[in-house]
Amino acid sequence: MPLIWWLVMLCSLFRLGPAHAEAPLHITEAEILVAAGHGYSAPPYEADTSQLQGSWEKVTLPHALPRQLTPLIDRDPVAGPATVVTWYRMQVPALAASFTPRYLYIPRWKTDGQIAVYGDHRLLYQSHQNVYWNGWNIPLWIALDGTAHAAPPRTILLRIERPSASGGGISTLWLGTDASLNWRYRARYLAQVQLPYTSSAAFLAVGLFSFFVWLRLRSETIYLLFFSISVASFLRTLHYHVGESRLPISDEWFSWITINAIFWMVTVTHFFLNYLHRRPVRWLNRTVCVVTACIGILTLPWLSFVIDAYTLAPLAYIALMIVGVAVGAVGGYQCWRTHSHDGLLLSLWGIAGLLLGVYDWLLQNNYVDIENIYLGPYNNIGAFLIFMYIIYCRFLEANNNVRLVNAGLQRRLQEREDELQESHRRLREIAHIQTLHDERQRLTQDMHDGMGSSLLTALLAVERGHIDTAMVADVLKNCIDDLKLTIDSMEPIQADLLLLLATLRYRLGPRLESAGIKLRWEVENVPAMGWIDPRNALHILRILQEAFANIVKHAAATEIRVATGVEAEFVLVIIADNGRGFSLDAGLGKEGKGLRNQIRRAASIGAEVQLESASSGTRLTLRLPIVKNA
């Protein structure tokens, strides 16, 4: 028996109970009477053994009859299938009256069909399950004298009605109180029912998780194979723990599922091994698939009138053992050749499982003491752990591969970042050099067009004797103003137009004051304009400088008003005087070089110059966009 079973039994021996607990009665002898018939009948409410035909024979418990290994069906068209009613009679010694109820514990009633239990000819228990899948692996726990004025029975009768070819038998019986006997029942129930159920349910739960993983990773077929083996294992172990109540499907279909599920397990295990060793054997692939398909077809309920699936099961399991040995041997050899330790472990466990399957086959057909337990579910537990280990190793391997790939990607990304940083550094150096070059050219051009042109004109006039001291002073003042504006345009103003205007006021204020012109400063806060850089700042200063110069030279004004404002998406800079005005057409003609320069400079920075002039004065409006389009 498995180690878990022995541990449970050992721990149960130390169960504490009342010191005066009644020792259980172990029944190991019985009398048997067998009567043949056809069809199934309900057990009588009271059993009258005197009406039974035949003689009673003494047997030792556990008692079993070998099962007939034949797929033929003995069925009478009128009376129904051939059946056998087996009676077991056990005598119980006189028991003292007790206020504690007594129970009958039957570890196993190994048969098909229906069972009824009588105490002193009174019906105590009867099964209401299916004929074949009737809970034969579930131990019975029956109350004997739990009602008022009930006396301990002196005779216990078991009536088992079964198919004639199925064999049958009964284990030893135990009779005692709950305190002295219940631990045996619980230990047996745990080993035979609960462990198969919980292990197969856990297997299926993990298999469902693997199925959803496969839905995301379709290329990883190992997860689909794991899900398939979990479903097949769950269906295969159902018959170990169902049958206490009637099944929702017919016996024929449940037999078909139970028999074929183990073939599905072998088939999926074979392809799982193929996945591990990557050297599939074609003839074995075909053989496994053909045998599985043939068994599936031969055991279909639609053919039950020719071959009964349940009766065919022992022969089908012989074919399964042959195929299973081939799968385990070939798969193990291929895994050994490819050094697949996981596959080799699975192959060895599969061969061990076949040996346990031989033991279960002998137990199923009553060649082994029927009081033993099936080991197939425990083999599935081991297989579940091995499959989990393989999936776990694959998961760790996949994670490690992902980690290595991520590390490689991170390394290459770092290399690309270093290359980009170096490239950006070089581009910044080139841009800095280009900026210096552009700025040098701009300054050169401005000095050539502005101050250089003025100095050249003054020099020619001096050489020709056409200039006086006042004109020289005026030219030098203009040159100094140009030089100052050029220097001011290079100062960081952080897109602040007001700071730029304040600088202009500081530079031109003394000149306006010496000319007797009053300056009204009505500048208000305006939005920041991020596009104002030294180049654009110089254009703005040049436009405004030209406006101030024209007023001083030609307008004969006594007052200049400087104001700012906001209109839609533009900032307005307004310069107005109270001078005599001028003709706009004449100012924009051939002689109006200064006005045309203002308009050209404004257009180069995306701005606009508007002029209004009358006899009462002139108004220049510089419209600067708040956000400059690229």
PASE-389984 format. One line per 4 residues: for each residue z, x, y of C-alpha. Coordinates in nm, 3 decimals. Layout:
// PASE-389984
Z,X,Y; ...
END
This chain:
// PASE-389984
0.000,0.000,0.000; -0.049,0.113,0.359; 0.221,0.311,0.531; 0.285,0.029,0.780
0.361,-0.210,0.495; 0.616,0.026,0.345; 0.779,0.085,0.683; 0.815,-0.289,0.740
0.966,-0.337,0.396; 1.205,-0.045,0.446; 1.325,-0.171,0.783; 1.373,-0.518,0.640
1.615,-0.386,0.377; 1.861,-0.308,0.654; 1.852,-0.657,0.797; 2.204,-0.771,0.879
2.322,-1.111,0.753; 2.637,-1.295,0.656; 2.853,-1.110,0.407; 2.869,-1.418,0.183
2.491,-1.486,0.190; 2.362,-1.622,-0.141; 2.145,-1.377,-0.335; 1.787,-1.505,-0.374
1.658,-1.614,-0.713; 1.349,-1.426,-0.832; 1.140,-1.636,-1.074; 0.922,-1.423,-1.304
0.863,-1.657,-1.600; 0.675,-1.985,-1.621; 0.491,-2.222,-1.850; 0.123,-2.300,-1.802
-0.099,-2.594,-1.897; -0.472,-2.603,-1.824; -0.688,-2.917,-1.824; -1.064,-2.923,-1.759
-1.239,-3.189,-1.553; -1.505,-3.266,-1.295; -1.460,-3.325,-0.921; -1.151,-3.300,-0.704
-0.871,-3.555,-0.686; -0.568,-3.594,-0.464; -0.239,-3.477,-0.619; -0.003,-3.756,-0.736
0.306,-3.829,-0.526; 0.524,-3.791,-0.838; 0.428,-3.558,-1.122; 0.484,-3.700,-1.469
0.432,-3.409,-1.708; 0.472,-3.632,-2.011; 0.132,-3.784,-1.940; -0.043,-3.447,-1.947
-0.255,-3.361,-2.246; -0.226,-3.019,-2.402; 0.052,-2.780,-2.485; 0.255,-2.558,-2.252
0.237,-2.182,-2.299; 0.481,-1.926,-2.171; 0.347,-1.664,-1.925; 0.495,-1.388,-1.717
0.458,-1.396,-1.340; 0.253,-1.282,-1.159; -0.011,-1.447,-1.371; -0.389,-1.447,-1.314
-0.710,-1.543,-1.491; -1.016,-1.314,-1.441; -1.292,-1.463,-1.233; -1.632,-1.525,-1.394
-1.898,-1.299,-1.239; -2.186,-1.545,-1.250; -2.388,-1.712,-0.976; -2.467,-2.019,-1.189
-2.329,-2.356,-1.082; -2.175,-2.597,-1.334; -2.220,-2.930,-1.162; -2.245,-3.280,-1.308
-2.476,-3.500,-1.100; -2.236,-3.795,-1.134; -1.885,-3.656,-1.190; -1.922,-3.359,-0.953
-1.860,-2.985,-0.998; -1.671,-2.855,-1.297; -1.303,-2.806,-1.210; -0.985,-2.696,-1.378
-0.635,-2.828,-1.311; -0.373,-2.562,-1.381; -0.005,-2.659,-1.402; 0.274,-2.404,-1.373
0.626,-2.513,-1.464; 0.932,-2.302,-1.369; 1.287,-2.384,-1.470; 1.555,-2.321,-1.210
1.915,-2.256,-1.320; 2.185,-2.480,-1.184; 2.269,-2.388,-0.825; 2.594,-2.467,-0.651
2.589,-2.726,-0.376; 2.547,-2.570,-0.033; 2.533,-2.684,0.326; 2.261,-2.424,0.388
1.905,-2.540,0.303; 1.715,-2.345,0.041; 1.351,-2.245,0.054; 1.077,-2.163,-0.193
0.878,-1.852,-0.103; 0.541,-1.789,-0.275; 0.387,-1.455,-0.169; 0.042,-1.553,-0.295
-0.129,-1.835,-0.481; -0.448,-1.660,-0.573; -0.709,-1.926,-0.634; -0.964,-2.157,-0.481
-0.928,-2.531,-0.449; -0.606,-2.720,-0.372; -0.239,-2.661,-0.445; 0.053,-2.901,-0.465
0.419,-2.804,-0.510; 0.676,-3.037,-0.673; 1.053,-3.016,-0.697; 1.191,-3.226,-0.985
0.856,-3.410,-0.997; 0.877,-3.496,-0.622; 0.590,-3.376,-0.400; 0.718,-3.113,-0.155
0.394,-2.957,-0.027; 0.019,-2.999,-0.062; -0.271,-2.814,0.099; -0.523,-2.993,0.318
-0.761,-2.707,0.368; -1.114,-2.634,0.255; -1.189,-2.582,-0.113; -1.277,-2.213,-0.104
-1.125,-2.090,0.222; -0.790,-2.255,0.178; -0.544,-1.996,0.312; -0.503,-1.812,-0.022
-0.399,-1.498,0.171; -0.123,-1.681,0.363; 0.222,-1.685,0.194; 0.393,-2.022,0.148
0.738,-2.109,0.286; 0.854,-2.450,0.159; 1.187,-2.625,0.230; 1.350,-2.758,-0.092
1.667,-2.940,0.007; 1.653,-2.974,0.381; 1.698,-3.354,0.380; 2.022,-3.549,0.359
2.182,-3.584,0.012; 1.914,-3.354,-0.136; 2.007,-3.155,-0.445; 1.858,-2.820,-0.550
1.565,-2.883,-0.788; 1.596,-2.786,-1.152; 1.220,-2.779,-1.216; 0.942,-2.655,-0.995
0.583,-2.759,-1.068; 0.268,-2.612,-0.920; -0.057,-2.805,-0.952; -0.370,-2.600,-0.873
-0.709,-2.771,-0.887; -0.988,-2.515,-0.867; -1.355,-2.456,-0.955; -1.389,-2.364,-1.322
-1.557,-2.028,-1.252; -1.325,-1.904,-0.978; -1.030,-1.791,-1.186; -0.682,-1.826,-1.045
-0.321,-1.730,-1.065; 0.018,-1.729,-0.902; 0.255,-1.455,-0.792; 0.624,-1.444,-0.864
0.838,-1.699,-0.681; 1.152,-1.659,-0.476; 1.417,-1.922,-0.413; 1.705,-1.879,-0.170
1.847,-1.941,0.174; 1.685,-1.849,0.501; 1.934,-1.567,0.560; 1.860,-1.400,0.228
1.488,-1.466,0.192; 1.318,-1.514,0.529; 1.272,-1.140,0.593; 1.057,-1.111,0.282
0.836,-1.393,0.398; 0.807,-1.249,0.750; 0.721,-0.901,0.622; 0.454,-1.040,0.390
0.316,-1.265,0.665; 0.295,-0.967,0.900; 0.113,-0.749,0.647; -0.128,-1.013,0.515
-0.201,-1.228,0.821; -0.081,-1.103,1.157; -0.197,-0.741,1.139; -0.553,-0.833,1.029
-0.571,-1.091,1.307; -0.433,-0.876,1.591; -0.635,-0.569,1.493; -0.964,-0.760,1.469
-0.891,-0.939,1.799; -0.820,-0.604,1.970; -1.139,-0.460,1.819; -1.339,-0.755,1.952
-1.181,-0.732,2.300; -1.276,-0.365,2.335; -1.620,-0.448,2.194; -1.674,-0.710,2.466
-1.583,-0.447,2.727; -1.841,-0.214,2.570; -2.100,-0.492,2.582; -2.055,-0.534,2.959
-2.076,-0.157,2.999; -2.405,-0.166,2.807; -2.537,-0.436,3.040; -2.501,-0.185,3.326
-2.615,0.119,3.123; -2.899,-0.010,2.906; -3.001,0.339,2.798; -2.658,0.399,2.635
-2.714,0.207,2.308; -2.388,0.341,2.164; -2.200,0.074,2.363; -2.419,-0.203,2.217
-2.363,-0.065,1.865; -1.988,-0.058,1.925; -1.998,-0.422,2.039; -2.201,-0.521,1.731
-1.960,-0.352,1.490; -1.663,-0.522,1.662; -1.822,-0.867,1.624; -1.909,-0.804,1.258
-1.556,-0.676,1.189; -1.400,-0.979,1.357; -1.611,-1.221,1.154; -1.543,-1.029,0.833
-1.162,-1.041,0.870; -1.148,-1.411,0.957; -1.093,-1.514,0.595; -0.772,-1.308,0.576
-0.587,-1.521,0.830; -0.759,-1.862,0.852; -0.722,-2.156,0.617; -0.384,-2.306,0.707
-0.581,-2.591,0.861; -0.929,-2.721,0.787; -1.210,-2.506,0.923; -1.444,-2.647,1.191
-1.747,-2.552,0.976; -1.834,-2.615,0.616; -1.727,-2.391,0.327; -2.089,-2.297,0.268
-2.149,-2.166,0.620; -1.812,-1.990,0.638; -1.892,-1.823,0.304; -2.228,-1.716,0.440
-2.065,-1.561,0.750; -1.789,-1.391,0.551; -2.021,-1.239,0.290; -2.289,-1.127,0.533
-2.051,-0.991,0.796; -1.962,-0.693,0.576; -2.334,-0.620,0.524; -2.377,-0.635,0.902
-2.091,-0.387,0.936; -2.259,-0.143,0.698; -2.596,-0.186,0.877; -2.454,-0.127,1.224
-2.247,0.168,1.097; -2.566,0.317,0.952; -2.747,0.297,1.286; -2.435,0.425,1.461
-2.454,0.734,1.239; -2.825,0.763,1.320; -2.731,0.768,1.688; -2.481,1.048,1.625
-2.691,1.282,1.410; -3.034,1.190,1.561; -3.207,1.239,1.223; -3.276,0.892,1.082
-3.406,0.861,0.726; -3.681,0.602,0.722; -3.650,0.491,0.359; -3.276,0.438,0.404
-3.334,0.242,0.725; -3.573,0.011,0.543; -3.346,-0.022,0.239; -3.040,-0.116,0.444
-3.231,-0.371,0.649; -3.407,-0.523,0.345; -3.086,-0.556,0.140; -2.901,-0.711,0.436
-3.186,-0.956,0.498; -3.215,-1.050,0.128; -2.843,-1.117,0.094; -2.856,-1.323,0.414
-3.139,-1.534,0.275; -3.001,-1.574,-0.080; -2.661,-1.689,0.048; -2.796,-1.949,0.292
-2.627,-2.288,0.244; -2.971,-2.448,0.217; -3.008,-2.277,-0.123; -2.665,-2.387,-0.248
-2.824,-2.624,-0.501; -2.965,-2.314,-0.677; -2.718,-2.033,-0.602; -2.371,-2.087,-0.462
-2.289,-1.820,-0.199; -1.921,-1.807,-0.286; -1.995,-1.765,-0.655; -2.259,-1.502,-0.577
-2.013,-1.298,-0.365; -1.882,-1.063,-0.642; -2.236,-0.957,-0.737; -2.334,-0.920,-0.371
-2.037,-0.688,-0.316; -2.158,-0.465,-0.601; -2.491,-0.426,-0.420; -2.295,-0.359,-0.102
-2.103,-0.073,-0.265; -2.427,0.092,-0.375; -2.580,0.064,-0.026; -2.254,0.171,0.137
-2.233,0.486,-0.075; -2.593,0.575,0.018; -2.522,0.516,0.389; -2.202,0.723,0.382
-2.349,1.007,0.176; -2.680,1.041,0.364; -2.516,0.989,0.701; -2.246,1.245,0.623
-2.503,1.499,0.506; -2.716,1.456,0.819; -2.409,1.482,1.041; -2.304,1.799,0.856
-2.651,1.948,0.914; -2.643,1.865,1.286; -2.277,1.968,1.328; -2.180,1.617,1.443
-1.807,1.617,1.377; -1.770,1.259,1.496; -2.039,1.137,1.259; -1.892,1.337,0.971
-1.550,1.183,1.034; -1.702,0.833,1.042; -1.897,0.898,0.720; -1.588,1.020,0.535
-1.390,0.722,0.653; -1.673,0.491,0.543; -1.665,0.639,0.192; -1.286,0.599,0.188
-1.337,0.240,0.300; -1.570,0.182,0.006; -1.298,0.302,-0.231; -1.059,0.058,-0.071
-1.334,-0.202,-0.103; -1.346,-0.140,-0.477; -0.972,-0.201,-0.491; -1.011,-0.524,-0.290
-1.295,-0.634,-0.520; -1.072,-0.585,-0.824; -0.792,-0.775,-0.650; -1.028,-1.055,-0.550
-1.146,-1.100,-0.906; -0.791,-1.086,-1.050; -0.824,-0.747,-1.220; -0.533,-0.608,-1.015
-0.184,-0.751,-0.976; -0.242,-1.045,-0.743; 0.090,-0.988,-0.570; -0.058,-0.683,-0.396
-0.220,-0.708,-0.054; -0.579,-0.648,0.057; -0.644,-0.308,0.214; -0.977,-0.394,0.376
-0.820,-0.502,0.707; -0.633,-0.170,0.728; -0.957,0.015,0.668; -1.101,-0.177,0.964
-0.805,-0.064,1.176; -0.885,0.297,1.091; -1.255,0.240,1.160; -1.165,0.081,1.493
-0.961,0.387,1.592; -1.245,0.621,1.488; -1.504,0.422,1.682; -1.270,0.416,1.981
-1.226,0.793,1.952; -1.604,0.846,1.943; -1.659,0.617,2.242; -1.373,0.791,2.423
-1.527,1.133,2.357; -1.865,1.008,2.478; -1.697,0.866,2.787; -1.526,1.198,2.862
-1.852,1.383,2.800; -2.038,1.148,3.034; -1.767,1.193,3.298; -1.784,1.569,3.259
-2.164,1.560,3.292; -2.132,1.346,3.603; -1.874,1.588,3.742; -2.105,1.884,3.675
-2.400,1.700,3.828; -2.189,1.608,4.132; -2.073,1.968,4.162; -2.435,2.087,4.147
-2.539,1.826,4.402; -2.249,1.922,4.626; -2.344,2.289,4.600; -2.707,2.217,4.681
-2.599,1.983,4.961; -2.380,2.258,5.104; -2.672,2.499,5.086; -2.894,2.248,5.266
-2.622,2.190,5.528; -2.594,2.565,5.582; -2.971,2.586,5.616; -2.973,2.294,5.860
-2.691,2.445,6.063; -2.879,2.774,6.081; -3.195,2.588,6.174; -3.008,2.390,6.441
-2.857,2.712,6.575; -3.202,2.864,6.604; -3.338,2.549,6.763; -3.053,2.549,7.011
-3.127,2.910,7.100; -3.496,2.828,7.140; -3.409,2.517,7.344; -3.171,2.720,7.559
-3.439,2.981,7.619; -3.692,2.706,7.693; -3.446,2.536,7.929; -3.388,2.859,8.116
-3.764,2.912,8.133; -3.826,2.556,8.253; -3.543,2.578,8.505; -3.673,2.912,8.630
-4.019,2.764,8.668; -3.876,2.458,8.844; -3.678,2.666,9.087; -3.976,2.890,9.145
-4.201,2.589,9.206; -3.950,2.422,9.440; -3.892,2.741,9.635; -4.267,2.799,9.653
-4.351,2.443,9.759; -4.052,2.397,9.990; -3.881,2.695,10.142; -4.169,2.935,10.060
-4.425,2.709,10.227; -4.205,2.669,10.536; -4.146,3.044,10.567; -4.517,3.119,10.518
-4.613,2.868,10.789; -4.353,3.016,11.026; -4.474,3.369,10.950; -4.835,3.284,11.034
-4.725,3.113,11.352; -4.522,3.417,11.457; -4.812,3.653,11.383; -5.041,3.441,11.599
-4.782,3.403,11.874; -4.776,3.020,11.846; -4.403,2.974,11.784; -4.095,2.997,12.003
-3.731,3.062,11.928; -3.638,2.693,11.888; -3.915,2.642,11.632; -3.802,2.949,11.436
-3.446,2.819,11.433; -3.564,2.481,11.309; -3.769,2.640,11.028; -3.477,2.856,10.923
-3.244,2.552,10.919; -3.486,2.364,10.696; -3.511,2.661,10.463; -3.134,2.692,10.445
-3.105,2.317,10.372; -3.365,2.347,10.091; -3.179,2.641,9.943; -2.848,2.454,9.954
-2.998,2.142,9.794; -3.150,2.353,9.519; -2.812,2.512,9.451; -2.635,2.174,9.468
-2.877,2.020,9.216; -2.765,2.280,8.963; -2.397,2.174,8.984; -2.266,1.952,8.696
-2.239,1.599,8.834; -2.190,1.412,8.503; -2.440,1.136,8.587; -2.241,1.050,8.903
-2.474,0.939,9.180; -2.188,0.906,9.431; -2.094,1.271,9.382; -2.458,1.364,9.443
-2.462,1.157,9.766; -2.131,1.308,9.878; -2.278,1.656,9.833; -2.579,1.554,10.044
-2.347,1.416,10.313; -2.150,1.739,10.319; -2.466,1.946,10.357; -2.647,1.732,10.618
-2.348,1.602,10.814; -2.321,1.895,11.059; -2.695,1.885,11.130; -2.684,1.512,11.207
-2.381,1.563,11.428; -2.552,1.843,11.625; -2.853,1.612,11.672; -2.625,1.342,11.818
-2.683,1.095,11.533; -2.392,0.885,11.406; -2.360,0.844,11.025; -2.232,0.511,10.883
-2.126,0.565,10.522; -2.120,0.236,10.323; -2.142,0.374,9.973; -1.980,0.165,9.692
-1.921,0.233,9.322; -2.230,0.206,9.103; -2.280,0.236,8.722; -2.317,0.582,8.572
-2.671,0.694,8.500; -2.682,0.934,8.211; -3.038,1.046,8.276; -2.950,1.234,8.600
-2.981,1.601,8.512; -3.035,1.898,8.749; -3.411,1.840,8.762; -3.383,1.467,8.838
-3.093,1.532,9.078; -3.310,1.769,9.280; -3.585,1.505,9.307; -3.333,1.251,9.436
-3.194,1.501,9.689; -3.547,1.592,9.802; -3.638,1.225,9.857; -3.323,1.161,10.058
-3.353,1.492,10.247; -3.710,1.402,10.350; -3.585,1.064,10.474; -3.313,1.227,10.686
-3.560,1.489,10.819; -3.812,1.223,10.926; -3.540,1.032,11.111; -3.418,1.341,11.292
-3.770,1.458,11.389; -3.958,1.138,11.468; -3.735,0.829,11.491; -3.529,0.913,11.801
-3.245,0.723,11.632; -2.881,0.729,11.733; -2.739,0.593,11.404; -2.812,0.624,11.033
-2.659,0.389,10.774; -2.630,0.503,10.410; -2.539,0.229,10.155; -2.554,0.167,9.779
-2.583,-0.146,9.568; -2.681,-0.289,9.231; -2.973,-0.522,9.169; -3.044,-0.634,8.811
-3.100,-0.311,8.615; -3.138,-0.085,8.920; -2.908,0.104,9.155; -3.020,0.091,9.519
-2.975,0.376,9.768; -3.050,0.247,10.121; -3.107,0.468,10.427; -3.162,0.274,10.752
-3.190,0.391,11.118; -3.210,0.222,11.457; -3.505,0.431,11.578; -3.845,0.329,11.712
-4.017,0.283,11.375; -4.372,0.374,11.278; -4.687,0.238,11.121; -4.666,0.244,10.737
-5.044,0.268,10.703; -5.055,0.572,10.931; -4.753,0.724,10.758; -4.921,0.693,10.419
-5.252,0.829,10.548; -5.376,1.181,10.560; -5.102,1.292,10.798; -4.821,1.132,10.595
-4.769,1.412,10.351; -4.388,1.370,10.346; -4.400,0.999,10.253; -4.650,1.063,9.976
-4.425,1.340,9.838; -4.132,1.097,9.834; -4.331,0.836,9.642; -4.462,1.100,9.399
-4.112,1.238,9.332; -3.971,0.888,9.274; -4.246,0.804,9.029; -4.184,1.127,8.834
-3.825,1.020,8.759; -3.907,0.654,8.693; -3.776,0.538,9.031; -3.941,0.352,9.319
-3.944,0.398,9.698; -3.970,0.092,9.924; -4.029,0.132,10.304; -3.978,-0.122,10.581
-4.038,-0.023,10.947; -4.029,-0.214,11.276; -3.958,-0.147,11.639; -3.588,-0.193,11.572
-3.578,0.077,11.304; -3.684,0.191,10.960; -3.530,0.111,10.616; -3.596,0.321,10.301
-3.474,0.185,9.964; -3.468,0.411,9.661; -3.454,0.201,9.338; -3.309,0.406,9.052
-3.302,0.261,8.697; -2.957,0.245,8.540; -3.103,0.319,8.196; -3.418,0.523,8.193
-3.677,0.437,7.929; -3.783,0.726,7.707
END
